[in-house]
């Protein structure tokens, strides 16, 4: 397509601060950015994309995903799957396996209408592993944040931190404009806050955001409050999961403007606790949503929106059944769709770039079909997206005006990606001694 694209005749959910939603409108894309939004736009020479019977909205933002684990997606838990752990198979990955897993994971995200992924790459140390992952980011085409992360199953953290410096030096000019770099230090430990200060200081020295897991165990209560007390928290920090944090921790997050990424389906399936939806809402902390690990979580944001909404509604009705007064308001679909888009972009550090359809922002846009039996007739467009749609409704996907999906078909060599993933899954599983006899021939 040309550098001018006109998406016309759709129900446009801009989700913007300055640009309203439209029952019917057009979106003009020029040079990869949103140029104009409104009814009956005139754009001579622009390539048309018909959006009648469709919803046009910002692409979803996945604020936390481990794409390198995609080789073992959908196993669930129990039985043979219990032996399939990164601690078991991670050491057997080669760079080609990191590439294959990352590519198939990111293409799956595109197919689900996700245009931005924060990829928490807790892979083996070594520039060749990092380069393989970043090559997959480039080849998949969507917008990404590559989080160079310290794994809890790799002991050589000093090598990983040295690799972080090399990564910044090597990729400062080579990284594509659609990929930014961040640092994923080890989980904060109350017994060694000096170590936390050093690692977070390294990220800030290199002008990188900090993304860290926290609050998956009640023993971690109080650590975030301690971080706040040492002025380590800030808007450049994204805290992931947060299920078991205490009130003082959440107060510190709100006071210092830190960000929160929730992965509700994964958190509940893994037994790490209920996402603290109501506690966040009470403090006006607006989280982003993520997939986390596809082994136990659906790989799309539709599922995460429903999980987040259902968790808060369950909290409301539990309080009501218990006869409590002063019940919180039910979380609205208007809030949840923002968690999945504009709020998620802020959590990823990309709020000025993506997350809404507004003039000047990158044209990260999806077109969702509303004429399918699973959603028709449309009574409320936002409710339809949050409660009713799934990946089958994704029709077009644009990242920075580049077409990644056209009329339901990925613009990618999916056969190659599948073959690479199958080959790597077979090799890694064999070397690690897991999944013997499962999935052979697929």
Buried (B, 14 or more C-beta within 10 A) or exposed (E): BEEBBBBBBBBBBBBBEEBEBBEEBBBBBBEBBBBBBEEEBEBEEBBEBBBEBBBBBBBBBBBBBBBBBBBBBEBEEEEEBEEBBBEBBBEBBBBBBBBBBBBBBBBBBBBBBBBBBBBBBBBBBBEEBBBBBBBBBBBBBBBBBBBBBBBEEBEEBEEBBEBBEEBBEBBEEEBEEBBBBBBBBBBBEBEEBEBBBEBBEBBBEBEBBBBBBBBBEEEBBBBBBBBBEEEBBBEBBBBBBBBBBBEBBBBBBBEBEBBBBBBBBBBBBBEBBBBBBBBBBEBEBBBBBBBBBBBBBBBBBBBBBBBBBBBBBEBBEEBEEEEEEEEBEEBBBBBBBBBBBBBBBBBBBBBEBBBBBBBEBBBBBBBBBBEBEEBEEBEEBBBBBBBBBBBEBBBBBBBBBBBBBBEBEBEBEEEEBBEBBBBBBBBBBEBBEBBEEEEEEE
